[in-house]
């Protein structure tokens, strides 16, 4: 397996100055573009700017700059991040897409401004490795993901999603050009199911590269909807069908999705290539992926799911479609339960609790009782009994050393979720999820790992128009008749098997993760040895010792929090060996040097 490419960076000297560049007198010079940049509305941009839709990326962005100036980013759709320079006065314009699908990093020194496709490319361009950001490391150990811009290196930042920035002489401007919170609610939508279906179908069609596209197909609702949409898609006409790649757990009946997978495959005409996931090493190929993302944030199931990226490349596919984001974009609609309780619709509330009970395995009566806190005379009793308690935070300060705790703000992890508010509704819950720092963080991991594997993973659910339409809908289109994510089910009725459309369960990879961790007990214990595992002194030694003993003595009976903690410490131990290894100088694109 070859090592991941570090990407390209550009260096811009201060002060910014005009540059003579033939043919760009009124346009802009493209200094840097994200890997796999994709402008989905090229035809619209071309028509507005009176240029050919076949124009190159630089010409299209230059024309857009002439037409809209700093408003260019708001006009674009797709996965994009770029740095432009206006040659007439040296002004620098930077923009990143609405969700953060395309990574972009920035660093500024006294004499230069750097941008990079990866933080690794910036470190190489700087010529030295910045010091580690101890707060970010502490957050990782505690299981927190709070930062949108900070990285694990001081002085290197992510350029934030949905923003543009302007650098001119000593002037700095930065502005957010899109926010989901600005999307108005639509209490009476016109033909919402048909519009949702049209928007998702259009997004899927734009993501397909005919003859070179694979789909991560799980048998769940999100990937199945993409399969149904793609099987009817115009871009696939006359080309070979999608390659379907599926993780299966046939040796573990309680984890097995083969019944749903077979039904979807039969109805869509796909023939999935299976990768067995029953037994896996959660630390497999970790060094490769750590280098790819230039930091320890990786999903716990990476050792299985990311195998599909390499497999797609081996099969000749350059694009991989994923249903990631479907949960967040469509939403389960559970905020509606509190809306019904506030309105005193108790019988309807009872009917709708079926979806949440089946998804999470919660006792339905206990779930219903939680909403009785809207009865003033029951509220105090319910609180005393703990019936209205919100799930405990996954962030665990106890895993941090005393030095680490003293170094962070006292209230850094005191986060009250929207579901803990008595007045919460569906919009609050969906906005909290979609606007969380974890969203662009996870998209960054997808992009960087896909690039390292030689493919471009595309996420059809992350489409601006689709996200806005979904967010604007009343909650009854998210949760209805005891079915969560109702509008997605309604949109694909007739094109997916009824058993898929009506399934309420969702595969939980936690058991598979713990089983994999236990199978690698010796490796985990070696990596988490307190004598070598924490060169930063951020891990609480007592908690680490107890978690290691629990893994050794209890195996699969280890507490989930301790299992996740050991995994994070093991990753950090591997990261410590990689973080400051010598880097090959990154290529500098259109730079001033």
Secondary structure as the mmCIF struct_conf table of DSSP 4:
data_model
#
loop_
_struct_conf.conf_type_id
_struct_conf.id
_struct_conf.beg_label_comp_id
_struct_conf.beg_label_asym_id
_struct_conf.beg_label_seq_id
_struct_conf.end_label_comp_id
_struct_conf.end_label_asym_id
_struct_conf.end_label_seq_id
HELX_LH_PP_P HELX_LH_PP_P1 UNK A 2 UNK A 5
STRN STRN1 UNK A 9 UNK A 13
BEND BEND1 UNK A 14 UNK A 15
HELX_LH_PP_P HELX_LH_PP_P2 UNK A 16 UNK A 16
TURN_TY1_P TURN_TY1_P1 UNK A 22 UNK A 23
TURN_TY1_P TURN_TY1_P2 UNK A 25 UNK A 26
BEND BEND2 UNK A 27 UNK A 27
STRN STRN2 UNK A 29 UNK A 33
TURN_TY1_P TURN_TY1_P3 UNK A 35 UNK A 36
STRN STRN3 UNK A 38 UNK A 39
TURN_TY1_P TURN_TY1_P4 UNK A 40 UNK A 41
HELX_RH_AL_P HELX_RH_AL_P1 UNK A 42 UNK A 49
TURN_TY1_P TURN_TY1_P5 UNK A 50 UNK A 50
BEND BEND3 UNK A 51 UNK A 51
TURN_TY1_P TURN_TY1_P6 UNK A 53 UNK A 54
HELX_RH_AL_P HELX_RH_AL_P2 UNK A 57 UNK A 68
HELX_RH_3T_P HELX_RH_3T_P1 UNK A 69 UNK A 71
HELX_RH_AL_P HELX_RH_AL_P3 UNK A 72 UNK A 75
STRN STRN4 UNK A 78 UNK A 79
STRN STRN5 UNK A 81 UNK A 85
TURN_TY1_P TURN_TY1_P7 UNK A 87 UNK A 89
STRN STRN6 UNK A 92 UNK A 96
BEND BEND4 UNK A 98 UNK A 99
BEND BEND5 UNK A 102 UNK A 102
STRN STRN7 UNK A 105 UNK A 108
BEND BEND6 UNK A 110 UNK A 111
STRN STRN8 UNK A 112 UNK A 116
BEND BEND7 UNK A 117 UNK A 118
HELX_RH_AL_P HELX_RH_AL_P4 UNK A 119 UNK A 126
TURN_TY1_P TURN_TY1_P8 UNK A 127 UNK A 127
BEND BEND8 UNK A 128 UNK A 128
HELX_LH_PP_P HELX_LH_PP_P3 UNK A 129 UNK A 131
STRN STRN9 UNK A 132 UNK A 132
HELX_RH_AL_P HELX_RH_AL_P5 UNK A 134 UNK A 142
TURN_TY1_P TURN_TY1_P9 UNK A 143 UNK A 143
BEND BEND9 UNK A 148 UNK A 149
STRN STRN10 UNK A 150 UNK A 150
BEND BEND10 UNK A 152 UNK A 152
STRN STRN11 UNK A 153 UNK A 153
TURN_TY1_P TURN_TY1_P10 UNK A 154 UNK A 155
STRN STRN12 UNK A 157 UNK A 158
HELX_LH_PP_P HELX_LH_PP_P4 UNK A 159 UNK A 160
TURN_TY1_P TURN_TY1_P11 UNK A 161 UNK A 162
STRN STRN13 UNK A 163 UNK A 168
TURN_TY1_P TURN_TY1_P12 UNK A 169 UNK A 170
STRN STRN14 UNK A 171 UNK A 176
HELX_RH_3T_P HELX_RH_3T_P2 UNK A 180 UNK A 182
BEND BEND11 UNK A 183 UNK A 183
HELX_LH_PP_P HELX_LH_PP_P5 UNK A 184 UNK A 185
STRN STRN15 UNK A 186 UNK A 186
TURN_TY1_P TURN_TY1_P13 UNK A 187 UNK A 188
BEND BEND12 UNK A 190 UNK A 191
HELX_RH_AL_P HELX_RH_AL_P6 UNK A 192 UNK A 207
TURN_TY1_P TURN_TY1_P14 UNK A 210 UNK A 211
BEND BEND13 UNK A 212 UNK A 212
STRN STRN16 UNK A 213 UNK A 216
BEND BEND14 UNK A 219 UNK A 220
HELX_RH_AL_P HELX_RH_AL_P7 UNK A 221 UNK A 231
TURN_TY1_P TURN_TY1_P15 UNK A 232 UNK A 232
HELX_RH_3T_P HELX_RH_3T_P3 UNK A 234 UNK A 236
TURN_TY1_P TURN_TY1_P16 UNK A 237 UNK A 238
BEND BEND15 UNK A 239 UNK A 239
HELX_LH_PP_P HELX_LH_PP_P6 UNK A 240 UNK A 242
STRN STRN17 UNK A 243 UNK A 248
TURN_TY1_P TURN_TY1_P17 UNK A 250 UNK A 251
HELX_RH_3T_P HELX_RH_3T_P4 UNK A 253 UNK A 255
HELX_RH_AL_P HELX_RH_AL_P8 UNK A 258 UNK A 268
TURN_TY1_P TURN_TY1_P18 UNK A 269 UNK A 269
HELX_LH_PP_P HELX_LH_PP_P7 UNK A 272 UNK A 272
STRN STRN18 UNK A 273 UNK A 276
BEND BEND16 UNK A 278 UNK A 279
TURN_TY1_P TURN_TY1_P19 UNK A 282 UNK A 285
HELX_RH_AL_P HELX_RH_AL_P9 UNK A 286 UNK A 293
TURN_TY1_P TURN_TY1_P20 UNK A 294 UNK A 294
BEND BEND17 UNK A 295 UNK A 296
TURN_TY1_P TURN_TY1_P21 UNK A 300 UNK A 301
HELX_RH_AL_P HELX_RH_AL_P10 UNK A 302 UNK A 305
TURN_TY1_P TURN_TY1_P22 UNK A 306 UNK A 306
HELX_RH_AL_P HELX_RH_AL_P11 UNK A 307 UNK A 314
TURN_TY1_P TURN_TY1_P23 UNK A 315 UNK A 316
BEND BEND18 UNK A 318 UNK A 318
STRN STRN19 UNK A 319 UNK A 321
TURN_TY1_P TURN_TY1_P24 UNK A 324 UNK A 325
HELX_RH_AL_P HELX_RH_AL_P12 UNK A 326 UNK A 330
TURN_TY1_P TURN_TY1_P25 UNK A 334 UNK A 334
HELX_RH_AL_P HELX_RH_AL_P13 UNK A 335 UNK A 342
TURN_TY1_P TURN_TY1_P26 UNK A 343 UNK A 344
HELX_RH_AL_P HELX_RH_AL_P14 UNK A 346 UNK A 360
HELX_RH_AL_P HELX_RH_AL_P15 UNK A 364 UNK A 370
HELX_RH_3T_P HELX_RH_3T_P5 UNK A 371 UNK A 374
BEND BEND19 UNK A 375 UNK A 375
HELX_RH_AL_P HELX_RH_AL_P16 UNK A 376 UNK A 385
TURN_TY1_P TURN_TY1_P27 UNK A 386 UNK A 388
HELX_LH_PP_P HELX_LH_PP_P8 UNK A 389 UNK A 393
BEND BEND20 UNK A 394 UNK A 394
HELX_RH_3T_P HELX_RH_3T_P6 UNK A 397 UNK A 399
STRN STRN20 UNK A 400 UNK A 400
HELX_RH_AL_P HELX_RH_AL_P17 UNK A 402 UNK A 407
BEND BEND21 UNK A 408 UNK A 408
TURN_TY1_P TURN_TY1_P28 UNK A 410 UNK A 413
HELX_RH_3T_P HELX_RH_3T_P7 UNK A 418 UNK A 420
BEND BEND22 UNK A 421 UNK A 421
TURN_TY1_P TURN_TY1_P29 UNK A 422 UNK A 423
HELX_RH_AL_P HELX_RH_AL_P18 UNK A 426 UNK A 434
TURN_TY1_P TURN_TY1_P30 UNK A 435 UNK A 435
BEND BEND23 UNK A 436 UNK A 436
HELX_RH_AL_P HELX_RH_AL_P19 UNK A 437 UNK A 453
TURN_TY1_P TURN_TY1_P31 UNK A 454 UNK A 454
STRN STRN21 UNK A 456 UNK A 458
TURN_TY1_P TURN_TY1_P32 UNK A 460 UNK A 461
HELX_RH_AL_P HELX_RH_AL_P20 UNK A 464 UNK A 472
STRN STRN22 UNK A 473 UNK A 473
HELX_RH_3T_P HELX_RH_3T_P8 UNK A 475 UNK A 477
TURN_TY1_P TURN_TY1_P33 UNK A 478 UNK A 478
STRN STRN23 UNK A 479 UNK A 480
TURN_TY1_P TURN_TY1_P34 UNK A 481 UNK A 482
STRN STRN24 UNK A 483 UNK A 484
BEND BEND24 UNK A 485 UNK A 485
HELX_RH_AL_P HELX_RH_AL_P21 UNK A 486 UNK A 491
TURN_TY1_P TURN_TY1_P35 UNK A 492 UNK A 492
STRN STRN25 UNK A 493 UNK A 493
TURN_TY1_P TURN_TY1_P36 UNK A 494 UNK A 495
STRN STRN26 UNK A 496 UNK A 496
HELX_RH_AL_P HELX_RH_AL_P22 UNK A 498 UNK A 501
TURN_TY1_P TURN_TY1_P37 UNK A 502 UNK A 502
TURN_TY1_P TURN_TY1_P38 UNK A 509 UNK A 509
HELX_RH_AL_P HELX_RH_AL_P23 UNK A 510 UNK A 519
TURN_TY1_P TURN_TY1_P39 UNK A 520 UNK A 520
HELX_RH_AL_P HELX_RH_AL_P24 UNK A 521 UNK A 527
TURN_TY1_P TURN_TY1_P40 UNK A 528 UNK A 528
TURN_TY1_P TURN_TY1_P41 UNK A 530 UNK A 532
BEND BEND25 UNK A 533 UNK A 533
TURN_TY1_P TURN_TY1_P42 UNK A 535 UNK A 536
BEND BEND26 UNK A 537 UNK A 537
STRN STRN27 UNK A 539 UNK A 539
HELX_RH_AL_P HELX_RH_AL_P25 UNK A 541 UNK A 554
HELX_RH_3T_P HELX_RH_3T_P9 UNK A 555 UNK A 557
BEND BEND27 UNK A 558 UNK A 558
HELX_RH_AL_P HELX_RH_AL_P26 UNK A 560 UNK A 578
TURN_TY1_P TURN_TY1_P43 UNK A 579 UNK A 580
BEND BEND28 UNK A 581 UNK A 581
HELX_LH_PP_P HELX_LH_PP_P9 UNK A 584 UNK A 587
STRN STRN28 UNK A 588 UNK A 588
BEND BEND29 UNK A 589 UNK A 590
#
